[in-house]
Amino acid sequence: MPVAGKIVLKSGAQLPLEYRMVTQPDGLLSGELIGDLDAWDPLVFADRLRLVCNDGRSVEVLITHVTDKGALFIAAMEAAATNSDCQDVATAAIAG
């Protein structure tokens, strides 16, 4: 189930969107940013982006593929984000 969050660009601009992510067996995260990304400058995807989760904690994501409905990403859970909504979403996505 998608969860509301936002992406923070290097410029500081914040873009609201929905996301889904799961924890992989190796501990890394993979997921999907959901929304119309056509208005975004394609160069934005060349940089690492910060996904701000429901509880305000964040995960640095690297976009791997852009689609017409969103973008796929990979990330590593930071120690400070453990047991946050970021992790809860990942766990819920695996179970659901």
C-alpha positions in Angstrom: 0.0 0.0 0.0 1.5 3.4 -1.0 2.4 5.8 1.8 2.6 9.6 1.6 6.0 11.1 1.8 8.1 13.8 0.0 11.3 14.0 -1.9 13.8 16.7 -1.0 16.0 17.9 -3.9 19.5 19.3 -3.6 18.0 22.8 -4.1 15.9 22.2 -0.9 12.7 22.1 -2.9 10.3 19.5 -1.5 8.0 17.5 -3.7 5.1 15.5 -2.1 4.4 12.1 -3.5 3.6 8.5 -2.5 6.0 5.7 -2.2 6.3 1.9 -1.5 9.5 0.1 -0.5 10.6 -3.3 0.7 13.6 -4.6 2.5 15.7 -7.0 0.5 17.4 -10.1 2.0 20.7 -8.3 2.0 19.3 -5.5 4.1 19.1 -2.9 1.2 15.8 -1.3 0.3 14.1 -1.1 -3.1 11.0 0.8 -3.9 8.9 2.9 -6.1 8.1 6.6 -6.1 4.5 7.0 -7.3 3.2 10.0 -9.1 3.4 12.1 -12.2 7.1 12.9 -12.6 6.8 14.4 -16.0 7.1 17.9 -14.6 10.4 17.1 -12.9 13.6 18.1 -14.7 15.2 14.8 -15.9 18.6 15.9 -14.4 17.0 15.6 -10.9 17.2 11.8 -11.3 21.0 11.9 -11.8 21.5 12.9 -8.2 20.8 11.0 -5.0 17.5 12.3 -3.5 16.3 12.3 0.0 12.9 10.5 0.7 11.3 11.9 3.8 9.1 9.2 5.5 5.9 9.6 7.5 7.7 10.1 10.8 10.1 12.8 9.4 13.1 10.4 9.2 14.7 10.2 5.8 16.4 7.8 3.5 18.8 8.7 0.6 17.6 7.1 -2.6 19.2 6.5 -5.9 16.8 6.4 -8.9 17.4 3.4 -11.1 14.5 3.6 -13.6 11.9 6.2 -14.5 8.5 5.2 -15.8 5.4 7.1 -16.9 3.8 6.5 -13.5 6.8 7.1 -11.2 10.4 5.9 -10.6 12.1 2.9 -9.1 14.9 3.4 -6.5 17.3 1.6 -4.3 18.5 2.8 -0.8 20.3 1.7 2.3 18.5 2.1 5.6 20.5 4.5 7.8 21.0 3.5 11.4 19.1 6.6 12.6 16.1 5.5 10.6 15.8 2.0 12.1 12.4 1.4 13.6 10.9 4.4 11.9 7.9 4.5 9.6 10.3 3.9 6.7 11.1 0.5 8.1 7.5 -0.2 9.1 6.4 0.5 5.5 9.0 -1.9 4.2 7.9 -4.6 6.6 4.2 -4.0 5.8 4.9 -4.1 2.0 6.5 -7.5 2.3 3.6 -8.9 4.4 1.0 -7.4 2.2 
